[in-house]
Amino acid sequence: MGPDEWASALETGRKLFAGPCDFVAAVPTIDRLPPITLTEVAFAGRSNVGKSSLVNALTGRNTLARTSNTPGRTQQLNFFLLAEKLLLVDMPGYGYAEVPKTEAARWANVIDLYLRGRSTLRRVCLLVDARHGVKKNDLDSMDWLDQRAVPYQIIMTKSDKLKQKDRDDLLKATADVIRRRPAAHPEIIVTSAETGEGIATLRAVLSQFAGS
């Protein structure tokens, strides 16, 4: 994409995410999913990776998605309607040890059924905490998505916590991890909800799915 095209994409993303964004539904069980209408983009990742903070930063709203100091607080699929053109889905986090196994299994089943059966889901943003890099839970999620041909893209969060050298090492290691994964998008987007790094880029990328 040339400079002019990229500038246009950035502006399209800015306008889309500056539009109204409303809570649609909290879905604790698969039978309560909203009707299939618009294209959807889902946000997945380990508990405490910063999913809700990223959604809030993308939309410019501090309280759209609920954030908490307690990991694992999101216990359902939360749907948000963006500018009547795109659905954003904040998914339950995985990998938090204090969640009871039975509850974690229930979440996993709902997520599994959603990801496998949602024809309007165009991309999963798989969030990885830049401080820790790709963990086994993340690899397990990638394996699952690869096996079912669900497109996903790695989004690094909390980049403001890293020094430049650590960042370079992290990006190289992560690129090596996804290089041969069939469902992974090759571009890794580095973000920080605190500083705003990467937010405009992610808006531009996600705006391509709006209304499609």
Secondary structure by P-SEA (a helix, b strand, c coil): ccaaaaaaaaaaaaaaaacbbbbcccccccccccccccbbbbbbbcccccaaaaaaaaacccccccccccccccccbbbbbccccbbbbbccccccccccaaaaaaaaaaaaaaaacccccccccccccccccccaaaaaaaaaaaaacbbbbbbbcccccccaaaaaaaaaaaaaaaccccccccbbbbbbcccccaaaaaaaaaaccccc
